[in-house]
Amino acid sequence: MTVWDDLVGQEKVGAVLEGAARDADALVTAASASEPPPESSRMTHAWLFTGPPGAGRNQAARAFAAALQCVSPDRALGGVPGCGFCDGCHTALLGTHADVTSVAAVGAEILVRDMRDTVRKSFTAPANGRWQIILVEDAERLNEKSANAVLKAVEEPAPRTVWLLCAPSIEDVLPTIRSRCRHLNLRTPPVDAVADMLVRRDGIEPEVAAAAARATQGHVDRARRLATDPAARERRAAVLKLPLRLSEVGACLKAAQELVDAAAEDAKQLAEEMDGKESEELKAALGAVQGGRLPRGTAGVMKDLEDMQKRRRTRTQRDSLDVALGDLTGFYRDVLALQLGSRIALANTDAEDALDRIARSSSPESTLRRIEAIAACREALDRNVAPLLAVEAMTMALRAG
């Protein structure tokens, strides 16, 4: 399969990127042969990928990065760069290519100290690839200082450097940065396209794939996790039962605590998988003997790693909570559809009994207020309000209707 197969339901964006990859290949080929570059090119040094959650912004950017690094011999015969099998494509997709650097927010923001080495690397020539590629997965989380560092690099890039920025919307990026980028807006993939991808790429049974794609309303990553992870299905089922439990104040507070505890458990599991491995690898790199003390002067480096891991745990907990809030929003959206007399395209067909009960016992106006309460909880979490306080306020508002 080619790298373009990762662009689920993004035919227009895929066509633009394929054309740019062809022109980029022609530019590198001309430079290596000491020939003049093509007169016109669809390739540029900076790209901005936007789109709603689940549209596949990061996947599209990484597929493009792989195509730019493609070394398949088929290119000389007119093939599209991005075969998916050569060393350039394979390592770029895995995240191990020496000339593809990814930057993602560990905590609430991408700090300038996290960008310094990356910006410095962007001014160097490719080590062994065709382009030096910087992929910023959460460009909306650049703070003022880190955004200014990126701006300087994008204003005067090295000849063979490409910046790929990903953000939910164009307004989430500084005007001075986005004005120097070519903008590609991705759409929410159709449910059928996501289901088809799960069957083809992951070997999921068609019925399970269709249910996961419908439940997540086209969110590619969440659909894959829901289809492949029984624990994720159990957590979603528990969230969909929550609206029926909010009959008393005590039940609201208990439900809020359970949501926060489940998110904390998710973050703990990820930390257990990653933190120990990272710590051991860093100690080995610093020259510590296994089970022995760190060399003198390296304690600060370990402290920086521990701070990063703590920020990542906080981010993971909030991301897990956001998944639950998304499921709740989808539940009440279905309730509203039933109240307005429509059963078309319900996302949560596996919870129709609960949907019918809530729809009959409330009004469309109260359903809209509940959806607004969930949105307010998300905003509070973005402002770093304590998760338990934000979720408790939400569950009380859901009870009031």
Residue pairs with C-beta under 8 A, 6 or more apart in sequence:
1 84
1 201
2 80
2 82
2 83
2 84
3 63
3 64
3 66
3 67
3 70
3 82
3 83
3 84
3 89
3 93
4 14
4 17
4 18
4 63
4 67
4 80
4 82
5 84
5 197
5 201
6 56
6 59
6 60
6 62
6 63
7 13
7 14
7 17
7 56
7 59
7 60
7 63
8 56
8 59
8 189
8 193
8 194
8 197
8 220
9 187
9 188
9 189
9 190
9 193
9 194
9 218
10 55
10 56
10 60
10 186
10 187
10 189
13 60
13 184
13 185
13 186
14 60
16 42
16 184
17 60
17 63
17 64
17 67
17 184
18 67
18 80
18 82
19 42
20 42
20 43
20 44
20 64
21 43
21 64
21 67
21 68
21 70
21 80
21 81
21 82
22 42
22 80
22 81
23 38
23 41
23 42
23 43
24 41
24 43
24 68
24 81
24 130
24 131
24 162
25 70
25 75
25 81
25 130
26 37
26 38
26 41
27 37
27 38
27 41
27 43
28 130
28 131
28 160
30 36
30 37
30 38
31 37
44 181
44 182
45 154
45 157
45 161
45 162
45 163
46 154
46 157
46 162
46 163
46 164
46 165
46 180
46 181
46 182
47 61
47 64
47 162
47 163
47 164
47 165
47 181
47 182
47 183
47 184
48 139
48 165
48 166
48 167
48 170
48 173
48 177
48 178
48 181
48 182
48 183
48 184
49 57
49 58
49 60
49 61
49 164
49 165
49 166
49 167
49 184
49 186
50 57
50 166
50 167
50 168
50 169
50 170
50 172
50 183
50 184
50 185
50 186
51 57
51 168
51 185
51 186
51 187
51 188
52 168
52 186
52 187
52 188
53 168
53 219
53 326
54 188
54 189
54 216
54 217
54 218
54 219
54 220
54 221
54 222
54 223
55 186
55 187
55 188
55 189
55 220
56 186
56 189
56 220
57 166
57 167
57 168
57 186
58 135
58 137
58 166
59 220
60 184
60 186
61 135
61 137
61 164
61 166
62 92
62 93
62 95
62 135
63 82
63 93
64 164
65 92
65 97
65 100
65 133
65 135
65 162
65 164
66 82
66 84
66 88
66 89
66 92
66 93
67 80
67 81
67 82
67 89
68 81
68 92
68 130
68 131
68 133
68 162
69 88
69 89
69 91
69 92
69 97
69 99
69 100
69 129
69 130
69 131
69 133
70 81
70 82
70 83
70 86
70 88
70 89
70 130
71 86
71 87
71 88
71 130
72 79
72 81
72 83
72 85
72 86
72 88
72 89
74 83
75 81
82 89
83 89
84 90
84 93
88 97
88 129
88 130
91 97
91 98
91 100
92 100
92 133
95 102
97 129
98 127
98 128
98 129
99 126
99 127
99 128
99 129
99 130
99 131
99 132
99 133
100 129
100 133
100 135
101 118
101 121
101 122
101 133
101 134
101 135
102 135
102 137
103 110
103 114
103 115
103 118
103 134
103 135
103 136
103 137
103 138
104 110
104 136
104 137
104 138
105 137
105 138
105 141
105 315
106 114
106 308
106 311
106 312
106 315
107 311
107 312
107 314
107 315
108 141
108 311
108 314
108 315
108 384
109 141
109 142
109 143
109 146
110 136
110 138
110 141
110 142
110 143
110 146
111 143
111 145
111 146
112 143
112 145
112 146
112 149
114 146
115 142
115 146
115 149
115 150
116 149
118 134
119 149
119 150
119 152
119 153
121 132
121 134
122 132
122 134
122 153
122 157
122 158
122 161
122 163
123 153
123 158
123 161
124 132
124 158
125 132
125 158
125 160
126 132
126 160
130 160
131 160
131 161
131 162
132 158
132 160
132 161
132 162
133 161
133 162
133 164
134 153
134 161
134 162
134 163
134 164
135 164
135 166
136 142
136 150
136 163
136 164
136 165
136 166
137 166
138 166
138 167
139 150
139 165
139 166
139 167
139 172
139 173
139 177
140 167
140 168
140 169
140 172
140 173
142 150
142 173
142 174
147 174
147 177
150 163
150 165
150 177
151 174
151 176
151 177
151 180
153 161
153 163
154 163
154 177
154 180
154 181
155 180
157 163
163 181
165 173
165 177
165 181
167 173
170 178
170 183
170 185
173 181
188 217
188 218
188 219
189 218
189 220
190 218
191 210
191 213
191 214
191 217
191 218
192 213
193 218
194 209
194 212
194 213
194 216
194 218
194 219
194 220
194 223
195 206
195 209
195 210
195 212
195 213
195 214
195 223
196 209
197 220
198 204
198 208
198 209
198 212
198 213
198 223
198 224
198 227
199 205
199 206
199 209
202 209
202 224
202 227
202 228
204 212
204 227
204 228
208 227
209 223
209 227
211 349
211 350
212 223
212 224
212 226
212 227
213 223
214 345
214 347
214 349
215 223
215 226
215 236
215 327
215 330
215 347
215 348
215 350
216 222
216 223
216 226
216 347
217 330
217 347
219 326
222 323
222 326
225 232
226 232
226 233
226 236
235 262
235 324
236 327
237 350
238 258
238 262
239 259
239 324
239 327
239 328
239 331
240 327
240 331
240 348
240 350
240 351
240 354
241 351
241 354
242 255
242 259
242 328
242 395
243 328
243 331
243 332
243 354
243 358
243 398
244 354
244 357
244 358
245 251
245 255
246 252
246 255
246 395
246 398
246 399
247 399
248 399
249 396
249 399
252 392
252 395
252 396
252 398
252 399
253 392
253 395
255 395
256 388
256 391
256 392
256 394
256 395
257 388
259 321
259 324
259 391
260 317
260 321
260 387
260 388
260 391
262 320
262 324
263 317
263 318
263 320
263 321
263 324
263 387
264 317
266 316
266 317
266 320
267 313
267 314
267 316
267 317
267 320
268 313
270 312
270 313
270 316
271 309
271 312
271 313
271 316
274 309
274 312
275 309
278 305
278 309
279 302
279 305
282 301
282 302
282 305
283 294
283 302
284 290
286 294
286 295
286 298
286 301
286 302
287 295
288 294
288 295
288 298
294 302
317 387
318 381
318 387
321 381
321 387
321 391
322 378
322 381
325 374
325 377
325 378
325 394
328 374
329 371
329 374
329 375
330 347
330 348
331 348
331 351
331 354
331 355
332 358
332 367
332 370
332 371
332 374
333 347
333 371
334 346
334 347
334 348
334 355
335 355
335 358
335 359
335 362
335 367
336 364
336 367
336 368
336 371
337 343
337 344
337 345
337 346
338 346
338 355
338 356
338 359
339 359
339 362
339 363
339 364
339 367
340 364
346 352
346 355
348 355
358 367
359 367
362 401
366 401
367 401
369 397
369 400
369 401
370 397
370 398
370 401
373 393
373 394
373 397
373 398
374 394
374 398
376 393
376 394
376 397
377 390
377 391
377 393
377 394
380 389
380 390
380 393
381 387
381 390
